[in-house]
Amino acid sequence: MKKIFMMAVMAVAALTANAQQEAGTFSLQPKVGLNVTTLTGDGTKAKAGFTAGVEGMYQATEKFGVSAAVMYSMQGAKVKNVDGAKLNYGYINIPILANYYVVKGLAIKAGIQPGFMTSAKAKYEGNSRDVKESCKKFDFAIPVGVSYEIANVVIDARYNIGLTKTIKDTDKKKNSVFQFTVGYKFGL
């Protein structure tokens, strides 16, 4: 029993030793996850959505890397005081992040994120209406977050701070997105 336990510990240690790319290398990471989104200001509350895409990263030094991704992101909000009413937005987001590794495998990250609206629908009582014409087609956000890598599996949590209003000719509602993803990193 002790031998099996020691072999398991050694296997986990070997996997975690490869949790971060070496300096001067590139990696690619397909990822999927969950968004919890709303619009700033009064009148809306959070809703869940899906996100998926691929991220590329250059590990410049042992402590610093730069990443860029292309992610499809379901965003929007539920409308308060109206049962079942939702704003469903779809975006192609391109987060560009600086990744600083505090310790091996644990990174804090921040950067910029341009986003391009692909769809906008208002849903109420089972009916769906296209509202893309009343929305801004470009979104800009500041993503900040943290990730942890173990055995090439990357768990990422970030908050995307929306800087542009989403709806034309109205109050300044901006996207507010908590994003949780899991990905697998391949060295190139």
Residue, then its C-alpha position, 0 to 999 in steps of 0.5 A: m500500500k505504501k508503494i502505491f501511495m508513493m508512486a501516486v505522489m511521484a506521478v502527481a509531482a511529475l505532472t505538476a513540474n510541467a505545469q508552466q511553459e519554459a521561457g521562450t516557448f509558445s503554447l496553444q490552449p483550447k478552453v471552455g467555460l461559464n460566464v456570469t454576466t449583467l449590465t451595470g446600473d439599475g434594472t438588470k440582474a445576472k444571468a449565466g452564459f457559455t464561453a469557448g475559444v482558443e488562446g495562444m501564449y508566448q512565455a517570454t521569461e520564467k515569470f512573464g508571458v503574453s497571451a491573446a485569445v479568440m473567444y465566443s462569449m454569451q453575455g447580457a442580463k436578466v431584466k429586473n421586475v419582468d419575469g423571464a425577460k432577458l437580453n442575450y448578447g453574443y460577442i467575439n472577444i479578443p483578450i490580450l493579457a500580460n501574465y505574471y507568474v507569482v509562483k510556478g503555475l499561478a499567474i495574475k493577469a490583466g490586459i485589454q479586450p476588444g469585442f465584436m457583437t455577433s447577435a443581440k436578442a431580447k427575450y420575453e414570454g417565449n418570444s425573441r426579438d432581434v435588437k442588434e440595431s439598437c446596440k453598439k457593435f464594438d465593446f471594449a473591456i479590461p480583463v483582470g484575473v488569475s489562473y492556475e496550471i497543473a499538468n497542462v490543465v489551466i483553470d482561469a477566473r477573471y472579471n471583464i470590466g466593460l468600458t463602453k456602453t452597450i445600448k445606443d441612445t440610452d443610459k450608460k449600461k456596460n457589460s460586467v462579466f465574471q468568466f470561469t474557464v478550463g483549458y488544456k495547454f499544448g506546447l508548440 
